[in-house]
Amino acid sequence: MLSTSRASAEQLVIVISPLIALMKDQVASLQRLGLGVGCLYSGQSYLEKKFVFDEIKKIETFVLYLSPERANTDGFKTWIKNQTIALFAVDEAHCVSHWGHDFRKEYAQLKFLKELRPDVPLLALTASATPTVIRDISTQLTLKNPAHKVYGFYRKNLYYQVESCSDEDEKFRYLAQACEQNPKGRILIYCGTRKMTQEVADFLSRRWDAVGFYHAGMTTEERTAIQNSYIEGSLRILTATNAFGMGVDQPDVRLVVHFQMPANIDSLYQEMGRAGRDGEASTCLMLYSKKDKGLQTFFIESSDAPKPVKNLRYENLNALMSYAEGGECRQAEILTYFKDAQRIKVCGHCDTCLPKSLRKIIKPTQSFKTILRKAIPKPLTKRQGEENAMLNPEQETRFKLLKQWRRQKSLELDIPAFIVFSDRTLRNLAFANPQKTEALYAIHGIGEAKIAQYGPEILNLLDSKNFEFADK
């Protein structure tokens, strides 16, 4: 933001933005406020571009939007050397990072801004970035002692809910129930593949009107038409891959569903954040199964990323799985994960804090098993595994002690509880009651690193003598 004391001289603010739709939307919003603003993008005529440059010369304070690709041209680099520039702003700055989930090579080259104009302040903005990504953004942009401002992750009007499903048929039942419970407002459903995006849209269109789908395999004209229909309201329910969302700001999205688990918590939070932008109560539901982790693993292995990047992506995927299986407040865990300046212990509006909320998508009844599906879904069965076995009183006491220990450890390390261990892992520990280090390797979610970091404390907690004392 420019201060009024600097606006007396000709000033130019340059904003690097990734999408044309996002530029247009922000330019239109600023123009309505009476500010001098414009953007440069592919497809503009010579006269349209000339108009923007003429406006820059006429208006003392002007905000110019352009893509990282256009900013990297030799012509632009020569031009900015002789301009009076107040600020460089890099939007969606997680794309700068080698660890970011939307990496673009042109973003990684933006360090030239500081090299050409070290006198100009640089502001990097993103709606979701872990501390690792934030540090890497500073490195890639060659920022010196930058001030970090992390806040705003807490959304009081959103209800977070995560449901483990045995198969896709159970997911379809939950999805149908979710749409039944949200007859008004827009609905966004995120899928992991183009094929599933179209299948989910086909499923929903048999019961509800105004359903569409969006993915990168469609033509530019098709995607533009779908996006416009959604913005204008002729489409109420939209299924999409992660290709959709950036640059689309609709206030009345009442429900966001992740039909398939995304790649990481950053993506989950960013996409859930498209719900309830008008401040009204909205629900964010993630459905996940073992098959989802296999899909994301395939994506990681199929990428050309170097091994360190792949390893971090695996870590991020495992963190998301632990978040899904965690038993602490969903909102509080998100704030801790992103190191938000604001922290809470309980939010009162997630499936952990308020499991009987009216916003919660209720477990679908068996009557949904025949709803619009050609194949009859498999009956729900009790999932196998020690983590879902009924705990006896002694095991339940161990589970409670383990949760207390996990809570204290997360506070001590300032990390989310699910990063320590998920509820599933704690249940496994309570059930199996390992007494030796070797036995810890058989527990879900525990490997070499976790054993080295937490093994002695866990074994001490579960030691039969200590446990007998604690139980008394």
Secondary structure, DSSP 8 states (H G I E B T S, - for coil): ---GGGTTS-EEEEEE-S-HHHHHHHHHHHHHTT-EEEEE-TT--HHHHHHHHHHHHH-SEEEEEE-HHHHTSHHHHHHHTTS-EEEEEESSGGGGSTT-TT--HHHHTTTHHHHH-TTS-EEE--S---HHHHHHHHHHTT-SS----------TTEEEEEEE-SSHHHHHHHHHHHHHH--SSEEEEE-SSHHHHHHHHHHHHTT-SSEEEE-TTS-HHHHHHHHHHHHHTS--EEEE-TTS-TT---TTEEEEEESS--SSHHHHHHHHTTS-TTSS-EEEEEEE-HHHHHHHHHHHHHS---HHHHHHHHHHHHHHHHHHH--S-HHHHHHHHTT-S---S--SSBTTT-TT-TTS-----GGGGGSS-SS---------SGGGS---HHHHHHHHHHHHHHHHHHHHHTS-HHHH--HHHHHHHHHH---SHHHHTTSTT--HHHHHHHHHHHHHHH-HHHHHHHH-
